[in-house]
Amino acid sequence: MGNITIEEFTDLMAGITSRIAGRPLDDQLQARLNAEFPAGGAEFGRIVQACQEAIAAGWMCDREAGGIKFGRVIKPCEAIHGFSVDVVVMDSIKGPHHRHPNGEIDMIMPLDAGAQFDGVGQGWLVYPAGHAHHPTVSGGKAIVLYLLPGGAIEFTK
């Protein structure tokens, strides 16, 4: 790819969201994502590469707070079926508590062997509507991309 653009990244994400739009965020969706876009697969690999390039280029994860690099990459829009896309880089750290009114789909991309997000290694993790947590990366550094239906997230005060 070389130097990925936001338009190319949006197209990559649309390839995923087109296959999952309108489906309940549950264990079945998690199993489907891990089967259709496996961690060792070409599409997963393209997204990992795209994130690494965009972070290096400075337009992804361009903000930092409390040792976490982050940023909303794509606001909820038709192009990606009403999801938003956020990406974080976390290194053995616990993030701020929040809840997901509409659920959350996480794509976990360890940069260090053994890094996990909420106890899950490389791959997909789906949380149902209403789920609340302290997002936690353990065992090293990881990129986590998350899709939020309607962009909904509520940070705990």
C-alpha positions as CSV (number, residue, x, y, z in Angstrom):
1,M,0.0,0.0,0.0
2,G,2.7,2.5,0.8
3,N,1.0,5.5,2.3
4,I,-2.6,4.8,3.0
5,T,-5.2,7.5,2.6
6,I,-8.4,7.9,4.8
7,E,-10.4,7.1,1.7
8,E,-8.6,3.8,1.2
9,F,-9.0,3.0,4.9
10,T,-12.7,3.8,4.7
11,D,-13.0,1.3,1.8
12,L,-11.1,-1.3,3.8
13,M,-13.5,-0.8,6.7
14,A,-16.6,-0.9,4.4
15,G,-15.5,-4.4,3.3
16,I,-16.0,-5.5,6.9
17,T,-19.0,-3.4,7.9
18,S,-21.0,-4.4,4.8
19,R,-20.9,-8.0,6.0
20,I,-22.0,-7.3,9.6
21,A,-24.4,-4.3,9.3
22,G,-27.7,-4.9,11.0
23,R,-26.6,-8.0,12.9
24,P,-26.9,-8.2,16.7
25,L,-23.6,-7.7,18.6
26,D,-23.2,-11.1,20.3
27,D,-21.1,-14.2,20.5
28,Q,-22.4,-15.4,17.0
29,L,-21.1,-12.2,15.4
30,Q,-17.7,-12.6,17.2
31,A,-17.5,-16.2,15.9
32,R,-18.4,-15.0,12.4
33,L,-15.8,-12.3,12.3
34,N,-13.1,-14.6,13.5
35,A,-14.1,-17.2,10.8
36,E,-14.6,-14.7,7.9
37,F,-11.7,-12.3,8.8
38,P,-9.3,-14.6,10.7
39,A,-6.2,-13.1,12.4
40,G,-3.9,-14.8,10.0
41,G,-5.9,-13.9,6.9
42,A,-5.3,-11.5,4.1
43,E,-8.0,-8.9,5.0
44,F,-7.0,-8.8,8.6
45,G,-3.4,-8.4,7.6
46,R,-4.3,-5.5,5.2
47,I,-6.0,-3.7,8.1
48,V,-3.1,-4.2,10.4
49,Q,-0.7,-2.9,7.8
50,A,-3.0,0.1,7.1
51,C,-3.2,1.0,10.8
52,Q,0.6,0.8,11.1
53,E,1.1,3.0,8.1
54,A,-1.5,5.6,9.1
55,I,-0.2,5.8,12.7
56,A,3.4,6.2,11.3
57,A,2.0,8.9,8.9
58,G,0.5,10.7,11.9
59,W,-3.2,10.9,10.9
60,M,-4.3,7.9,13.0
61,C,-4.0,7.9,16.8
62,D,-3.0,11.5,16.7
63,R,-4.1,12.3,20.3
64,E,-2.7,11.0,23.6
65,A,-3.9,11.0,27.1
66,G,-2.8,9.0,30.1
67,G,-0.3,7.0,28.0
68,I,-2.9,5.9,25.4
69,K,-2.7,7.1,21.8
70,F,-6.1,7.3,20.3
71,G,-8.4,9.0,17.7
72,R,-11.7,8.6,16.0
73,V,-10.7,7.8,12.5
74,I,-14.1,7.7,10.8
75,K,-17.3,9.3,12.2
76,P,-20.5,7.2,11.9
77,C,-21.5,7.4,8.2
78,E,-23.3,5.6,5.4
79,A,-20.0,4.5,3.8
80,I,-19.4,2.2,6.7
81,H,-23.0,1.4,7.5
82,G,-23.5,3.7,10.5
83,F,-20.5,2.5,12.4
84,S,-17.7,4.7,13.7
85,V,-14.1,3.6,13.7
86,D,-11.7,4.5,16.5
87,V,-8.2,3.2,16.9
88,V,-6.0,3.1,20.0
89,V,-2.5,2.1,20.8
90,M,-2.1,0.8,24.4
91,D,0.9,-0.7,26.1
92,S,0.2,-2.8,29.2
93,I,-2.3,-0.2,30.5
94,K,-5.9,0.1,31.8
95,G,-8.0,2.7,30.0
96,P,-10.9,4.9,31.3
97,H,-14.1,3.2,32.3
98,H,-17.0,3.6,29.8
99,R,-20.0,1.8,28.5
100,H,-21.3,1.0,25.0
101,P,-25.0,1.7,24.6
102,N,-25.1,-0.1,21.3
103,G,-22.2,-2.6,21.8
104,E,-18.7,-2.6,20.5
105,I,-16.7,-4.7,18.0
106,D,-12.9,-4.8,18.7
107,M,-10.2,-5.9,16.3
108,I,-7.1,-6.7,18.4
109,M,-3.7,-6.4,16.7
110,P,-0.8,-7.2,19.1
111,L,2.4,-5.4,18.4
112,D,4.2,-7.5,21.0
113,A,3.8,-11.3,21.1
114,G,1.4,-12.1,23.9
115,A,-0.3,-8.7,24.1
116,Q,-4.0,-9.1,24.9
117,F,-7.0,-6.8,25.0
118,D,-9.4,-7.6,27.8
119,G,-7.8,-11.0,28.0
120,V,-8.1,-11.8,24.3
121,G,-5.2,-12.1,21.9
122,Q,-5.1,-11.3,18.1
123,G,-8.5,-11.4,16.5
124,W,-12.0,-10.2,17.1
125,L,-14.0,-9.5,20.4
126,V,-17.6,-8.4,20.4
127,Y,-19.4,-6.8,23.4
128,P,-23.2,-6.6,23.5
129,A,-25.2,-3.4,23.9
130,G,-24.9,-1.9,27.4
131,H,-21.5,-3.5,28.2
132,A,-19.2,-1.4,30.4
133,H,-15.5,-1.9,31.1
134,H,-12.1,-0.5,31.7
135,P,-10.4,-1.4,28.3
136,T,-7.2,-3.1,29.3
137,V,-4.1,-4.2,27.3
138,S,-1.8,-6.6,29.1
139,G,1.4,-8.4,28.1
140,G,2.8,-5.6,25.9
141,K,1.7,-3.2,23.2
142,A,-1.3,-3.6,20.9
143,I,-3.4,-1.6,18.4
144,V,-7.1,-2.0,19.0
145,L,-9.6,-0.9,16.3
146,Y,-13.1,-0.6,17.5
147,L,-16.4,-0.3,15.6
148,L,-19.2,1.4,17.4
149,P,-22.8,1.3,16.0
150,G,-23.8,5.0,15.7
151,G,-20.5,6.0,17.3
152,A,-22.1,5.5,20.8
153,I,-19.8,5.6,23.8
154,E,-20.4,7.0,27.3
155,F,-17.4,7.7,29.5
156,T,-18.0,7.2,33.2
157,K,-17.7,10.5,35.2
